[in-house]
Amino acid sequence: MIKNNRKNATIALSVFIITVLYFHYNYNKRSSSYTPYSENPYQIDQFQVAESCQSCHPQHYLEWSSSMHAYAFKDPVFFAINTNEQNYHKDKGEDLGQFCIECHSPVAYTTNLISKPDELTFKNSQKLPNQVTEGVGCSFCHAMIHTSGTPNINTKKFLFNVVKYHIDPSNKMYGSINDPLPNVFHESVYIKDFSTSETCLPCHNLLVDGNNAEVTFSEWESSKYKTSNFACQECHMESYEGFAVDPKLFPEAKKRYNLHRHFFAGIDEARTAFPHKDLQRNEIKRLLEQTANLNINDLALITEQNKIKFEVEVFNRAGHNLPSGATFARELWLDIKVLSENDTIYQTGFVNENNELYDFSIDPKNEIDPDLVIFRTVFYEEKGDSGIYKTSPQRMTKKSDYTIPTFESFRKNYIINVSNISENDFKIIAKLKFRARSPGFIDHLGLKGQVPYSDIFIVDEKIVEFNSDNQLSILSDE
């Protein structure tokens, strides 16, 4: 009798534990789909399509239409990453929800229009309203009435949808002009936050379980740029003189001296057909060329040992780390050649026939290009797997950071063995190169042949010629 009671008690306890775990699991799974807008979403007709702003603000519309903000929900890379990550979490019984959507289409996120994010594709996205497919549009940003805190994913509770916007989608448009022109189209309201870096925070700062994942805002916040009141907009939305509205429609409009460009220039560019790609590319080049200085220092010829010694320095002038943002997928690297006469006697930072660098994903033993220097971050997941093919921001448990902090330098010494040092002329060619994503990452997403690979930009370059008489000739020193 006692044995039966114990057996029944054991069974009852087991059933209870299983039941608790079941409901706990399903509660957490449901909570992952919960967003701050699940219970009281905004309505789509509270937001205007960007095109409706064009007639009064033609210059702003032109610039925005060429930006990655406008491309955010048209980018095939975005859709491929969303699909990959949705499938990964679904296989684990988890629901990623609108993690990728909350910043790539904040209108979709705040209206809850996409009920099944795991089934989202570029094709079916075309059935959604324009306010959604235009990505980060005019009426959403200009509905912001207050800045937001840093999103912090809670993987233990499966809370991935953590961006909280403070918006007022109404007939009011909020902005940085403190004496806006009265008009019959909408009320214009000045908010000082539009001139601060905090405006960019909700989509350019991300923590995972309290750990830094993509923290551009935090990098800026800890830099001298903040103490100098030098905001993100100074570089990414350059100031200019002009008219905020079309002066032909509003002859009473006055010239402004503190307008901001709406290219939102960064380091990504549209890789498929998109308006004004030439404008976008010019802005990217302008921005990259301002971000860093590369120098060749302390050049010395050790004649008795037939060696050349020099230092390469990269100084970060940007208002955040270099690179920043989705640094796990970026490639900023040193390409260095040493030539004796016309023969290459040393090289690092070269690519293979597939245009891939010999990093740890291609050359795990680091034998082919042992001196390769890539500035980026490397994410690690719970099991210790690392790299862009193994993990992603919301899955990371820790990261290694090889970026350059703002106003700091990276330095590396090189000692090159040469022959006939007393007879030959030598040349050092040092380049700081950048591309948004590697070809392998595009292939990994299943986009090979569908999306052109990222172009390589030269951020800075130095060329020095010299000989044993120590005669130097600096051929490029901007």
C-alpha positions as CSV (number, residue, x, y, z in Angstrom):
1,M,0.0,0.0,0.0
2,I,2.8,2.4,1.0
3,K,4.7,1.5,-2.2
4,N,1.6,2.2,-4.3
5,N,1.2,5.6,-2.6
6,R,4.8,6.4,-3.2
7,K,4.4,5.3,-6.8
8,N,1.3,7.4,-7.3
9,A,3.0,10.4,-5.6
10,T,6.0,10.0,-7.9
11,I,3.8,9.9,-11.0
12,A,1.8,12.9,-9.8
13,L,5.0,14.8,-9.2
14,S,6.4,13.9,-12.6
15,V,3.1,15.0,-14.3
16,F,3.2,18.2,-12.3
17,I,6.8,19.0,-13.3
18,I,6.2,18.2,-17.0
19,T,3.0,20.4,-16.9
20,V,4.9,23.3,-15.3
21,L,7.8,22.9,-17.8
22,Y,5.3,22.7,-20.7
23,F,3.5,25.9,-19.7
24,H,6.7,27.6,-18.9
25,Y,8.1,26.7,-22.3
26,N,5.0,27.8,-24.1
27,Y,4.6,30.9,-22.1
28,N,8.2,31.9,-22.9
29,K,7.6,31.0,-26.6
30,R,4.5,33.2,-26.7
31,S,6.3,36.0,-24.9
32,S,8.9,36.1,-27.7
33,S,6.1,37.1,-30.1
34,Y,5.0,39.8,-27.8
35,T,6.0,43.3,-28.7
36,P,5.3,46.7,-27.0
37,Y,2.6,47.1,-29.6
38,S,0.9,43.7,-29.5
39,E,-2.1,44.9,-27.3
40,N,-2.5,48.4,-28.7
41,P,-0.9,48.7,-32.2
42,Y,-1.0,51.8,-34.3
43,Q,-3.0,51.8,-37.5
44,I,-1.4,51.9,-40.9
45,D,-3.4,55.0,-42.0
46,Q,-1.7,56.9,-39.2
47,F,1.4,57.0,-41.3
48,Q,1.9,58.7,-44.6
49,V,3.8,57.2,-47.6
50,A,7.1,59.0,-48.2
51,E,6.0,60.0,-51.7
52,S,3.4,62.3,-50.3
53,C,6.2,64.4,-48.9
54,Q,7.9,64.8,-52.2
55,S,6.1,67.8,-53.7
56,C,6.9,70.1,-50.7
57,H,10.2,68.6,-49.8
58,P,11.8,67.5,-53.1
59,Q,15.4,67.7,-52.0
60,H,14.8,65.7,-48.8
61,Y,12.8,63.1,-50.7
62,L,15.5,62.7,-53.4
63,E,18.2,62.2,-50.8
64,W,16.1,59.8,-48.7
65,S,15.0,57.8,-51.7
66,S,18.7,56.9,-52.4
67,S,19.4,56.0,-48.8
68,M,19.7,52.6,-47.0
69,H,16.8,53.7,-44.9
70,A,14.6,53.6,-48.0
71,Y,16.3,50.3,-49.0
72,A,16.0,48.6,-45.6
73,F,12.9,46.6,-46.5
74,K,13.9,46.0,-50.1
75,D,17.4,44.5,-49.4
76,P,17.6,40.8,-50.4
77,V,20.3,40.4,-47.8
78,F,17.8,41.5,-45.1
79,F,15.2,39.0,-46.2
80,A,17.8,36.2,-46.4
81,I,19.1,36.8,-42.9
82,N,15.6,37.0,-41.5
83,T,14.7,33.7,-43.1
84,N,17.9,32.0,-41.9
85,E,17.5,33.3,-38.3
86,Q,13.8,32.5,-38.2
87,N,14.5,28.9,-39.3
88,Y,17.3,28.6,-36.7
89,H,15.1,29.6,-33.8
90,K,12.1,27.7,-35.1
91,D,14.2,24.5,-35.1
92,K,14.9,25.1,-31.5
93,G,11.2,25.6,-30.7
94,E,11.7,29.4,-30.3
95,D,10.0,32.3,-32.0
96,L,12.3,35.1,-33.2
97,G,9.3,37.3,-33.8
98,Q,9.9,40.7,-35.3
99,F,13.5,41.0,-34.2
100,C,14.7,41.9,-37.8
101,I,11.6,43.8,-38.7
102,E,11.5,46.3,-35.7
103,C,14.2,48.4,-37.3
104,H,14.0,47.5,-41.0
105,S,10.3,48.5,-41.1
106,P,9.3,50.2,-37.9
107,V,5.8,50.9,-39.3
108,A,5.3,47.2,-39.8
109,Y,6.5,46.6,-36.2
110,T,4.4,49.2,-34.5
111,T,1.2,48.2,-36.5
112,N,1.7,44.5,-36.1
113,L,0.9,44.1,-39.8
114,I,3.3,41.1,-40.3
115,S,1.6,38.3,-38.3
116,K,4.0,35.6,-39.5
117,P,7.6,37.0,-39.6
118,D,8.9,33.5,-40.2
119,E,7.1,33.4,-43.5
120,L,8.2,36.8,-44.7
121,T,9.9,36.9,-48.1
122,F,10.7,39.7,-50.6
123,K,7.9,38.4,-52.9
124,N,5.1,38.4,-50.3
125,S,6.3,41.7,-48.8
126,Q,5.3,43.4,-52.0
127,K,1.6,42.9,-51.0
128,L,2.2,45.0,-47.9
129,P,1.3,48.7,-47.8
130,N,3.8,51.2,-49.1
131,Q,4.3,52.6,-45.6
132,V,5.8,49.2,-44.7
133,T,7.9,48.5,-47.8
134,E,9.5,51.9,-47.8
135,G,11.6,50.8,-44.8
136,V,12.5,53.7,-42.5
137,G,10.2,56.4,-43.9
138,C,9.6,60.1,-43.4
139,S,6.4,59.9,-41.4
140,F,7.8,57.4,-38.9
141,C,11.0,59.3,-38.0
142,H,9.1,62.6,-37.9
143,A,6.6,61.1,-35.6
144,M,9.2,60.6,-32.8
145,I,8.5,62.7,-29.8
146,H,11.1,61.3,-27.4
147,T,14.2,59.3,-27.6
148,S,14.4,55.6,-26.6
149,G,16.6,53.5,-24.4
150,T,19.0,50.8,-25.6
151,P,17.3,47.5,-26.6
152,N,18.4,44.6,-24.5
153,I,17.5,41.1,-25.8
154,N,16.6,38.6,-23.0
155,T,17.4,35.2,-24.5
156,K,16.5,33.4,-21.3
157,K,12.9,34.6,-21.7
158,F,13.0,34.5,-25.5
159,L,12.3,38.3,-25.6
160,F,13.7,39.4,-28.9
161,N,11.3,42.2,-29.7
162,V,12.6,44.9,-27.4
163,V,12.7,48.1,-29.3
164,K,10.4,50.7,-27.8
165,Y,9.5,53.8,-29.9
166,H,8.0,57.0,-28.5
167,I,5.9,58.3,-31.4
168,D,2.9,60.4,-32.2
169,P,1.7,59.5,-35.7
170,S,-0.8,62.2,-36.3
171,N,-1.1,65.3,-38.4
172,K,1.9,66.7,-36.6
173,M,5.5,66.4,-38.0
174,Y,8.3,66.8,-35.5
175,G,11.8,68.0,-36.5
176,S,14.8,70.1,-35.8
177,I,13.7,73.5,-37.2
178,N,12.8,75.7,-34.3
179,D,10.7,78.2,-36.3
180,P,8.9,76.0,-38.9
181,L,6.8,77.6,-41.7
182,P,3.1,77.4,-41.0
183,N,1.2,75.4,-43.6
184,V,-2.1,73.7,-44.3
185,F,-0.7,70.3,-44.8
186,H,0.5,69.4,-41.3
187,E,1.4,71.0,-38.1
188,S,5.2,71.3,-37.6
189,V,6.7,71.0,-34.1
190,Y,10.2,71.6,-33.0
191,I,11.9,69.0,-30.8
192,K,15.5,69.4,-29.8
193,D,16.1,65.6,-29.7
194,F,16.2,65.6,-33.5
195,S,19.7,67.2,-33.4
196,T,21.0,64.6,-30.9
197,S,22.6,61.2,-31.3
198,E,19.9,59.7,-29.1
199,T,17.5,59.9,-32.0
200,C,19.5,57.1,-33.7
201,L,19.9,55.0,-30.6
202,P,17.0,52.4,-30.8
203,C,18.3,50.9,-34.1
204,H,22.0,51.6,-33.7
205,N,22.6,50.1,-30.2
206,L,21.9,46.5,-29.2
207,L,22.6,44.5,-26.1
208,V,22.1,40.7,-25.7
209,D,21.6,39.7,-22.1
210,G,23.4,42.9,-21.1
211,N,26.4,42.2,-23.3
212,N,27.5,44.6,-26.1
213,A,26.5,43.3,-29.5
214,E,26.1,46.2,-31.9
215,V,26.8,49.4,-29.9
216,T,27.6,52.3,-32.2
217,F,25.8,54.7,-29.9
218,S,27.7,53.5,-26.8
219,E,31.0,53.9,-28.7
220,W,30.1,57.5,-29.6
221,E,28.8,58.1,-26.0
222,S,32.2,57.2,-24.5
223,S,34.1,59.3,-27.0
224,K,35.3,62.9,-27.1
225,Y,32.7,63.6,-29.7
226,K,30.0,63.5,-27.1
227,T,31.8,65.9,-24.8
228,S,32.2,68.2,-27.8
229,N,28.5,68.0,-28.6
230,F,29.4,66.5,-32.0
231,A,26.4,64.3,-32.8
232,C,25.9,61.5,-35.3
233,Q,24.1,63.9,-37.7
234,E,27.2,66.0,-38.2
235,C,28.7,63.2,-40.4
236,H,25.7,61.1,-41.4
237,M,23.4,64.1,-42.1
238,E,25.7,66.9,-43.1
239,S,24.5,70.5,-42.6
240,Y,24.0,72.7,-45.6
241,E,22.3,76.0,-46.7
242,G,19.1,75.9,-48.6
243,F,15.3,75.7,-48.3
244,A,13.4,73.1,-46.2
245,V,10.6,73.3,-48.7
246,D,10.3,74.0,-52.4
247,P,10.5,77.9,-52.6
248,K,8.5,77.8,-55.8
249,L,5.5,76.4,-53.8
250,F,6.3,78.5,-50.8
251,P,7.8,81.8,-51.9
252,E,7.6,83.0,-48.3
253,A,10.0,80.3,-47.1
254,K,13.3,81.6,-45.9
255,K,16.8,80.3,-46.5
256,R,18.0,78.1,-43.8
257,Y,21.6,77.6,-42.7
258,N,21.3,74.5,-40.6
259,L,19.4,72.0,-42.8
260,H,20.5,68.3,-42.8
261,R,21.1,66.0,-45.7
262,H,18.9,62.9,-45.8
263,F,21.3,60.5,-47.5
264,F,21.9,58.8,-44.1
265,A,25.3,57.8,-45.5
266,G,26.9,54.8,-43.9
267,I,29.0,51.9,-45.2
268,D,26.3,49.7,-46.8
269,E,25.0,50.3,-50.3
270,A,22.2,48.9,-52.4
271,R,23.3,45.8,-54.3
272,T,20.2,45.6,-56.6
273,A,18.4,48.1,-58.8
274,F,17.7,51.2,-56.7
275,P,17.2,54.9,-57.5
276,H,20.2,57.3,-57.4
277,K,22.9,54.6,-56.6
278,D,25.5,57.1,-57.8
279,L,24.5,59.5,-55.1
280,Q,24.6,56.8,-52.5
281,R,28.1,55.6,-53.6
282,N,29.5,59.1,-53.6
283,E,28.3,59.6,-50.0
284,I,29.8,56.3,-48.9
285,K,33.2,57.2,-50.4
286,R,33.0,60.7,-48.9
287,L,32.3,59.2,-45.5
288,L,34.9,56.4,-45.6
289,E,37.7,58.8,-46.7
290,Q,37.0,60.9,-43.6
291,T,37.1,58.0,-41.1
292,A,40.8,57.0,-40.9
293,N,44.4,57.9,-41.7
294,L,46.9,55.4,-42.6
295,N,50.7,56.1,-42.2
296,I,54.0,54.3,-42.7
297,N,56.3,55.2,-39.8
298,D,59.8,54.5,-38.6
299,L,61.1,53.1,-41.9
300,A,64.6,51.6,-41.4
301,L,66.9,49.5,-43.6
302,I,69.1,47.1,-41.6
303,T,71.8,46.7,-44.2
304,E,74.0,44.2,-42.4
305,Q,71.0,41.9,-41.9
306,N,69.3,42.5,-45.3
307,K,66.1,43.5,-43.6
308,I,63.5,46.3,-44.0
309,K,61.7,47.5,-40.9
310,F,58.6,49.8,-40.7
311,E,55.4,50.4,-38.8
312,V,51.9,50.8,-40.2
313,E,49.5,53.0,-38.2
314,V,45.8,53.3,-38.7
315,F,44.2,56.3,-36.8
316,N,40.4,56.3,-36.3
317,R,38.9,59.7,-36.8
318,A,35.3,58.5,-36.7
319,G,32.9,59.2,-33.9
320,H,32.6,55.5,-33.1
321,N,34.8,52.4,-33.4
322,L,36.2,51.5,-36.8
323,P,34.3,49.7,-38.2
324,S,31.0,49.9,-36.3
325,G,27.5,48.5,-36.3
326,A,27.2,45.0,-37.8
327,T,31.0,44.5,-37.3
328,F,30.7,40.7,-37.3
329,A,30.0,40.9,-41.0
330,R,32.3,43.8,-42.0
331,E,35.8,43.5,-43.5
332,L,38.2,46.4,-42.9
333,W,41.7,45.2,-43.5
334,L,45.4,46.1,-44.3
335,D,46.6,45.3,-47.8
336,I,50.4,45.7,-47.7
337,K,53.0,45.0,-50.5
338,V,56.7,45.4,-50.5
339,L,58.4,45.5,-53.9
340,S,62.0,45.1,-54.8
341,E,62.4,46.7,-58.2
342,N,59.2,45.2,-59.8
343,D,59.1,42.0,-57.8
344,T,56.7,41.5,-54.9
345,I,58.8,40.2,-52.0
346,Y,56.1,40.5,-49.3
347,Q,52.4,40.7,-49.3
348,T,49.5,40.5,-46.8
349,G,45.8,41.2,-47.1
350,F,45.5,39.6,-50.5
351,V,42.4,37.6,-51.8
352,N,42.0,34.2,-53.4
353,E,40.3,33.4,-56.8
354,N,36.9,33.9,-55.1
355,N,37.9,37.3,-53.8
356,E,38.0,36.0,-50.3
357,L,40.5,37.0,-47.6
358,Y,42.4,34.2,-45.9
359,D,40.8,34.7,-42.5
360,F,40.0,31.9,-40.0
361,S,37.0,30.7,-42.0
362,I,39.1,30.1,-45.1
363,D,42.5,29.4,-43.5
364,P,41.8,28.1,-39.9
365,K,45.4,27.3,-39.3
366,N,46.5,30.8,-40.3
367,E,49.2,29.5,-42.7
368,I,48.6,31.3,-46.0
369,D,48.4,34.9,-44.8
370,P,49.7,34.8,-41.1
371,D,50.1,38.6,-40.9
372,L,46.5,39.3,-42.0
373,V,44.9,42.2,-40.0
374,I,41.1,42.5,-40.1
375,F,39.3,45.0,-38.0
376,R,36.0,43.6,-36.9
377,T,34.3,41.6,-34.1
378,V,33.8,37.9,-33.8
379,F,30.7,36.5,-32.1
380,Y,30.7,33.3,-30.1
381,E,27.5,31.3,-29.4
382,E,26.8,29.1,-26.4
383,K,28.6,26.0,-27.7
384,G,31.7,28.1,-28.6
385,D,31.1,28.2,-32.4
386,S,32.2,31.5,-33.9
387,G,32.1,33.6,-37.0
388,I,29.5,34.8,-39.4
389,Y,28.6,31.3,-40.6
390,K,28.0,29.9,-37.1
391,T,26.3,32.6,-35.1
392,S,24.6,36.1,-35.3
393,P,23.9,39.0,-32.9
394,Q,20.8,37.7,-31.1
395,R,22.5,34.3,-30.6
396,M,25.9,35.6,-29.3
397,T,27.1,34.9,-25.7
398,K,30.4,36.8,-26.0
399,K,32.5,38.5,-28.6
400,S,36.1,39.3,-29.4
401,D,36.5,42.9,-30.5
402,Y,39.2,43.8,-33.0
403,T,37.9,47.2,-33.9
404,I,39.7,50.5,-33.4
405,P,38.2,52.9,-30.8
406,T,37.6,56.5,-31.8
407,F,40.6,58.8,-31.7
408,E,42.9,55.8,-31.1
409,S,45.5,54.1,-33.3
410,F,46.3,50.6,-34.3
411,R,50.0,50.0,-34.9
412,K,51.8,47.0,-36.3
413,N,55.6,46.5,-37.0
414,Y,56.8,44.6,-40.0
415,I,60.3,43.2,-40.5
416,I,60.9,42.0,-44.1
417,N,63.8,39.9,-45.3
418,V,65.2,41.1,-48.6
419,S,68.2,40.3,-50.8
420,N,70.7,42.7,-52.3
421,I,69.5,45.5,-50.0
422,S,72.4,47.7,-51.0
423,E,71.7,47.5,-54.7
424,N,67.9,47.7,-55.2
425,D,65.2,50.2,-54.9
426,F,62.2,49.3,-52.8
427,K,58.6,50.4,-52.6
428,I,56.0,49.9,-49.8
429,I,52.3,50.1,-50.8
430,A,50.0,50.2,-47.9
431,K,46.2,50.4,-48.3
432,L,43.3,50.3,-45.8
433,K,40.5,48.5,-47.6
434,F,36.8,48.0,-46.7
435,R,33.8,46.1,-47.9
436,A,30.5,45.6,-46.2
437,R,30.3,41.8,-46.5
438,S,32.5,39.0,-47.8
439,P,31.5,37.0,-50.9
440,G,31.4,33.9,-48.7
441,F,28.7,35.5,-46.5
442,I,26.6,36.3,-49.5
443,D,26.9,32.7,-50.7
444,H,26.2,31.5,-47.2
445,L,22.8,33.3,-47.4
446,G,21.9,31.5,-50.6
447,L,22.3,34.7,-52.7
448,K,25.1,33.6,-55.0
449,G,24.4,34.9,-58.5
450,Q,21.4,36.9,-57.3
451,V,23.2,39.7,-55.5
452,P,26.5,41.3,-56.6
453,Y,29.3,41.0,-54.1
454,S,30.2,44.0,-52.1
455,D,32.6,46.4,-53.7
456,I,36.0,47.1,-52.1
457,F,36.6,50.7,-51.1
458,I,40.1,52.1,-50.4
459,V,39.8,54.2,-47.2
460,D,43.4,55.5,-47.3
461,E,46.6,54.6,-49.1
462,K,50.3,55.4,-48.7
463,I,53.2,54.6,-51.1
464,V,56.8,55.0,-50.1
465,E,59.8,54.5,-52.4
466,F,63.3,54.2,-50.9
467,N,66.8,52.7,-51.4
468,S,69.9,51.9,-49.4
469,D,70.9,55.5,-49.5
470,N,67.8,56.1,-47.4
471,Q,66.3,58.4,-50.0
472,L,62.6,58.5,-49.4
473,S,59.8,59.5,-51.8
474,I,56.3,59.6,-50.4
475,L,54.1,59.2,-53.4
476,S,50.7,59.5,-51.7
477,D,50.1,61.4,-48.5
478,E,46.8,63.1,-48.4
